[in-house]
């Protein structure tokens, strides 16, 4: 009997986890609630339930169970989620205070630095958000995610040089992450290093060929380099089977010094989609 109960418990947790990953928040909530009925202190079920409630914009309902769990034991993941729930429930002062308290604990839990910095940046406290990520990096200098977060915040702060330095360091540490490559390529593009940005984007597309945003950015780089044919081919490849991206492709063409401008969407469609069948990859 106990073995069967454990098996059903594990199956419900697995279903809840899958539902959460696929953003089926209502279903995840249902399965997690079933588990908690038989074991009110199940940590995994509680975390899934809280994430599911936040995903449904019901942060206020997630606060009470998270507060109870946080009182039972010191758990930085639960405390971080509690801080996020408080912020989402329009109790930002309490939420940020909770996140600061968790960030001050040791050993450090790096996601809390990211959550706190994100909340501060959203509140317009960009300098303080940068300081929070710097504090996290001082404790964990090898953290690639914190380097990327710092780069993004520096971009918001109009400090491209520092953003680029952090992204280049992140690329060296994690060369197989296409998100880092696309972020770096954008900074290279903004700096006018179009050939370098194009090379970085080609590397990113080698890792993630279906990334339409990177292909559009590659086309913009090629246009700025005067390689119009290659740029237009890249946009046609991007549009294959994705006609809804026509506006994005037309913007890429029109927004560059060596691009093209169409007065009518139908003309852009005829030029890009109508010729797609005869284009190479």
TAQUILIN-V196293 format. One record per backbone hydrogen bond with DSSP energy under -1.0 kcal/mol. CO is the residue of the C=O (numbers start at 1). NH is the residue of the N-H. Records with the same first field share a line. If there is no record, write none. Layout:
BEGIN
CO->NH, NH
END
This chain:
BEGIN
1->5
2->6
3->7
4->8
5->9
6->10
7->11
8->12
9->13
10->14
11->15
12->16
13->17
14->18
15->19
16->20
17->21
18->22
19->24
20->23
23->25
24->28
25->29
26->30
27->31
28->32
29->33
30->34
31->35
32->36
33->37
35->39
39->42
42->46
43->47
44->48
45->49
46->50
47->51
48->52
49->53
50->54
51->55
53->58
54->57
58->61
62->66
63->67
64->68
65->69
66->70
67->71
68->72
69->73
75->79
76->80
77->81
78->82
79->83
80->84
81->85
82->86
83->87
84->88
85->89
86->91
87->90
91->95
92->96
93->97
94->98
95->99
96->100
97->101
98->102
99->103
100->104
102->105
109->112
110->113, 114
111->115
112->116
113->117
114->118
115->119
116->120
117->121
118->122
119->123
120->125
121->124
124->126
125->129
126->130
127->131
128->132
129->133
130->134
131->135
132->136
133->137
134->138
135->139
136->140
140->143
143->147
144->148
145->149
146->150
147->151
148->152
149->153
150->154
151->155
152->156
153->157
154->159
155->158
159->163
160->164
161->165
162->166
163->167
164->168
165->169
166->170
167->171
168->172
169->173
170->174
174->177
177->181
178->182
179->183
180->184
181->185
182->186
183->187
184->188
185->189
186->190
187->191
188->193
189->192
192->194
193->197
194->198
195->199
196->200
197->201
198->202
199->203
200->204
201->205
202->206
203->207
204->208
208->211
210->212
211->215
212->216
213->217
214->218
215->219
216->220
217->221
218->222
219->223
220->224
221->225
222->227
223->226
226->228
227->231
228->232
229->233
230->234
231->235
232->236
233->237
234->238
235->239
239->242
242->245
243->246
245->249
246->250
247->251
248->252
249->253
250->254
251->255
256->259
264->268
265->269
266->270
267->271
268->272
269->273, 274
273->276
275->278
276->279
END
